[in-house]
Amino acid sequence: MKKTSKRLSVDRIYDEPNLSGVSIGKIGWRPDGKVLSYIRGSENGNEVRAQDVTTGQQVTLFDYSRLEPEVTAKKTRIAAAGNLAYHWGPDGNMLLVAATGAVPHILNLQDDQLVPITGNPTPVRDVKLSPNGQFVSFVRGWDLYMADLAGGREIPLTTGSTEAMRSATPDTMGDLLADSGHWWSPDSTQIAYLQTDEREVPIFWYADLMSSRGQNIPERYPQAGESIPVIALKVVSARGHRWIDTSAWPGWYLARVAW
């Protein structure tokens, strides 16, 4: 049989379905170690998939189209690992699911019930489930918050933070600690978080190439030799806030934080 070939046009490169095919990201494990999970993105949308490592059986745990439609559109599927997230509950019976621009939800895997963690529709980021599965922490604006899943309360853990004085927000340059700005203690009683003083960091304007208009966006970004953010590390608990002494680190970056 004679094979026929087609020329790959520029239009086809940027058309749907994407030539990259299926994308996979955020690979993780159910707490009992028996199920592998990941986010699967394709031209049909994004979903959390799971595979039993003993039987090989695969199932869809969650379809992100159940959240706000504007954050699960086909155009965002290439960045499936970046703008979508999920976290297992400690018993393996629930998932915290989150997407940029949508309110995070708790999914009960036993009855498929989906419940928002807060009634406030304002976008949040850096969403995390506490190790004991009782609380959800997140950043709104420049402040750190916590939602009590049992009582339904939303609790501000920091207040008064600004673009220049940020709480629980990774360094503006994104080179280090780009994924998170706060970390739960293993016993779920404390949260360590960053506090960054960006006041002396110059503002750099860049074009947002992902925007339909390509508008310029201001961001604090130092050129070589210019001031970098002053980093502090705090811990918040029921007893209040306490500092971790970082006075010996002037002019240094914070590479990682772990309990």
N, C-alpha and C positions, 0 to 999 in steps of 0.2 A: 504494500500500500504506500502510495506516495504521500509524503508529509507536506502539508502546506504551512507556510509561515506568514505571519503578519508583522508589519512594521509597527513599532511602538511609537505612537505619536505623543506630542506634548500634552494634547487634550486628554488622552487616555491615562497618562501618568497621574494627572490631578483629578480624574473622574472617579466615581464610585462604581463598583466596589474597589476599595483601596488595594493596590498591588501587594502591600505588605501582608495581606490576609489577616489571620487571627493574631491578636496581641495578648500576651499573658504577663501579668504583674502581680505584686503583693502576694507572693507565695508564702503560705504559713501552714500551721498544723493545728488541728483540734487539740485541746489540752491533754487528751488521753493518748495522743500520738498515733492514733489509728486511722486518721483521715487527713489527707493533704488537701489544702484549699488554695484558691487563687482567683484573681479577677481575670475574666476572659472578655476581650473586646473584639467585636467583628462589625460588619456592615449592618448587622441586625440589632446591635446595641451592646450593652455591658451587663455582666452578671457575675455573681460569686458562684464558682463551681467547686465541687468537692469530689474527691476520689478515695474510695476505700482502698487502703494499700494492701489488704489481704485478698479481696475479691476482685479488685479492679473496677468495681461498679462506680459510675460517675452520675452525679445528680446536680441539678441547679438549686442552690440554696436561696438565691435572691436575684431578682431582676431589677436593675437600677431605674428602669422606666417607672417603677412604683414611687420614686421620689420625683422632685420637680422636673418636668420634661425638658426645660431649657438647659439643664446640666447633664443630660444624658443623650443629647442629640448626636447624630452620626458624626458631625464635625469634630466632636471632642473625643472620639474613641481612640485616636492615636495616642493620647496622653492618659490612657486608662489607669496606669499605675500612679499617675501624678495627681489627678483631680478626684479620684474615688478612693475610698478606704473602707475597711471593715476590721472588727476586732472580736475575737471569741470571748464569750463569758467563761468564767472558771469551770462551770459544770458542762460546758459544751452544748447547752440547750438554748443559747441565745447568741445573737450577733448584734453588735453595734455597727450600723451602716451609715456612711457619711459621703457626701458629695459637695464639691464647691458650689456655693450659692443656694444650697438646700438645708433645711433643718435636719440635723441628725436624728435617726430613729433607732429604737430597739426592736429587733425582730425576734419573736418567740418561735423557735424552730419546731416546737411541739404542736402549736395550733396555727402557725403562720400569721399571728397577729402582729401588726406593725404600729408602734406607738412613738410619737415624737418625744424627745427628751425635754423640750421646752415649748411654751406657747408663743415665744418671741420669734417673729419671722426674720429678724435681722441676721444676716449671714455670719457664720462663725468659721473658725479654722482650727487646725491642730487639735482634733477631737480625740480623746483617749478614754478608755474604760479602766476604772480602778481594778487592781488585781483581784479584789474580792467581789467585783461585779456589782457593787452597790451604788457607785457614783460615776458620773461622766464629767470630765474636765474639758474645757475648751477656751479659746481666746475669741473675744468679741471686741472689735476696735483694737485697742492696745492694752486691754485688761484681761486678767485671768478669772474665769468663772468655774463653778462646780454645780452640777445638777444632782440632787438626791433622788434616785429613781424610786425609792419606796414612798417618800413623802411628797414627791412632785415639786419640791422647792428648787429655786435657782438662787445660788449663793455667790455674791461677788467676793473673790479672794484678794483682789487688788482694786483700788479705785484711783481715779485722777491721773492715770497714765495718758501720755500724749504721743504724737508722732516723734517728738524729740526725746522723750523720756519713756521708753517702752518697757512693758512687763510681759514676760513669757513669750517673747518674740525673737526668733533667731536673728543673727547679725544681718543687717540690711544687704551686705554684699553677697550673701548666700554661699560663700566659699566654704564656711565651716558651720556645723550645726544647722544646716539648711532645712533639716526635716522637722525639727521640734524646738520648743523653747521651755518645756516643762516636763518633769519626770516624777511619777508616783513612786513612793517607797514600797517595798514588797508587802508590808502589812497594811497598806492603804490608809495610814494615819497621817502621812505627810506628803507634801509636794515640793520638790526643789524647782526653782524657776529662775530664768535669767532676768536681769534688769539692765538695760543698756541705755547709756547716756549718749545720744547721737547729736547733741547740740553743736559740737565743733566739727562735725563731719560735713564736708561740702555737699551741696545738692547738685546732682548730675541729671541732665535731661536726656531721655532716650525715646526712640520711636517704638511704640507697641505694634509690632508687625503682625500680631494675632488679631488686631482690631480691624474692622472693616474700613475705618477712617484713617488708621495709622497715626493717631494723635501722639503728641509728645507727653511723656509722663515723668514727673520729678521723682528722683530717688536719691537717698544719701549714699554717695559712693566716693571714697577718697582715691585720688590719684597717688602715684608713688611719692612718698615724702609728706603727704598731707595727714591730718589728724584722723585717727581711727576711733571707733566707739569705745567708751569706757565701760567695761563689763563688770557687773556685780552678780553674785549668786546668793539667792535667798531661799529659805525653807519656811513654808507656811504649814501650820497645824492648828489643832483646836486651842493650843496654848498661845497662838499668835505667830508673828514673823520673827525670824532670827537670821542674822547675816552669817555667811561663810567668808572668812577673811581672805580677800583677794588683793590686799594692798601690795603684795609682793609681785603682782602681775602687770604693772603699768606698761602699756605699749605692747602687750601680748594678746594673742587670740586664745579663746577657749575651744579646744579641739573636741572634747567629748565630756559627757556627764553620765554617771551610772551610780546606782546605789550598791 
